[in-house]
Amino acid sequence: MVKRIRSAALALGVCLAAAPSAHAAVDLGGPPVRAMTADESAAHAIWLLRAGLNVSALQCQFSPYLGTVRNYNQMLKQHQPEFLRAYQTLEKHFRRLDGKAGARAFDSFTTRIYNSFSALDAQRSFCAAAGEIGRETLSWSPGSLNGRAVTAVQRLRAALIAPPDPYRQYQLGYVPVPRIPDPCIDKRGKPIKRCNV
């Protein structure tokens, strides 16, 4: 019986270790990525999580209750080795694909990632999700971001979709204004004498 449990646990461990290869097929939003290996896809998910929570630390300071700044800073300390590995892996990815221009391509890619988390119309839902996810990351043991980053990023992306506003009755736009006739011009388009006074 004990051997069966051990072999089942070992098989489960092998399945979990193989899970990062599934990252390649998952669309995490943001700028498109090219020809990523399984390790690069896992690093991409971790880097997206970091970027999303970084943006939330800047955009969501209006609510101290959410604790986005505090959670982000604590998460960086707690998961620092994973973030460093993710950074180095992505840096190598861009060097592999872009050669000498790899550093500039990675910098541009990172900028687009941060911009992709902009939450103009959905700030409240994005900040609420980021607050929850930030707290959750602090409960994850160091070294466990790889298995959880994909789901967390998907939740952040889903929160960027603005909920419908029940109070918005119409779309603002161009409203035609009726032409107001000139009181000093008659129907034939000629000046009226009384206006020349």
Secondary structure as GFF3:
##gff-version 3
##sequence-region A 1 197
A	DSSP	alpha_helix	2	18	.	.	.	ID=ss1
A	DSSP	three_ten_helix	19	25	.	.	.	ID=ss2
A	DSSP	alpha_helix	38	59	.	.	.	ID=ss3
A	DSSP	alpha_helix	68	78	.	.	.	ID=ss4
A	DSSP	alpha_helix	80	98	.	.	.	ID=ss5
A	DSSP	three_ten_helix	99	101	.	.	.	ID=ss6
A	DSSP	alpha_helix	102	116	.	.	.	ID=ss7
A	DSSP	alpha_helix	123	139	.	.	.	ID=ss8
A	DSSP	alpha_helix	145	159	.	.	.	ID=ss9
A	DSSP	three_ten_helix	193	196	.	.	.	ID=ss10
###
